[in-house]
Amino acid sequence: METSSAKRDIVVDLSQIAWKQAQEGGHGYQFRICMDGGPDGPEAMQVRLPGMDVPPHFHHAAQFQLLLKGSMQFSDRKMEAISVHYTDHDVPYGPFKPDREHSMLILHAKPAGYAPMSDKEARKMINARGRELEGCAREARSEPLPGGGSCKTLLKDEKGVCVQIVQCPPGATFNAPAPTYGRYELMLSGCATVGDKRLNVDALRFVQGDEPETPLVCGPDGATFIVLTFDQDAARSYGGKALDDVKSVS
């Protein structure tokens, strides 16, 4: 399913969304559905997977995994918060094992079904030329912004995928290019306003459209937020919804 870039500006308060219990392979975990935009997205979910063995798999649309707490051990490396992992549609990754402090946001601009690498039929969809990108806040260099504040770029690709942590002083205005293929913004500290909406800590915003978004205006204590920008690979979903694969038990 491929659609044009309809204008969206959605804000949710993660602190007001209840956690639910789920189970996979006899192992319990927690999740909460943050955004469910239906058949055209966006689709955002937060998960806590302490000690769970996550097998190799892929998703049927471009995806950011934003690790907010804890760590994830891959076979050849360890991701520690705050870190971000990006894949194009149908790009396999894993296995990995989260630690006991694990908390992660799974972010899609379009719905994205889950496919395990153990499924021989599903493996026919693998995107062998797709990208897998990764970045960590601890390793990113802080750069000054015009008018004050600073920015850390966790990852950036010449095609347009970009993840940055932005720190702005009180009253500063944050403007970004048109979010043609979708962009998420998560408030980490401080607060900001978007039109008549107030974004406090744990506010998650999704914007999409061919015109520049309504800018963020930082509050009296300034604001720090992370910005995750998709590029053209996120224009299409290749089937399913990640939310359909959650096996809720309560």
Secondary structure, DSSP 8 states (H G I E B T S, - for coil): -B-----EEEEEEGGGS--EEEEETTEEEEEEEEEE-GGG--EEEEEE-TT--B-SEEESS-EEEEEEESEEEESS-EEESSEEEEE-TT--B--EEE-TT-EEEEEESS---EEETT-TTGGGG--TT--EEEEEGGGS-EEE-TTS-EEEEEEE-TTS-EEEEEEE-TT-EE-----TT-EEEEEEEEEEEETTEEE-TTEEEEEESSS----EEEEEEEEEEEEEE--GGGGB--S--GGGG--B--
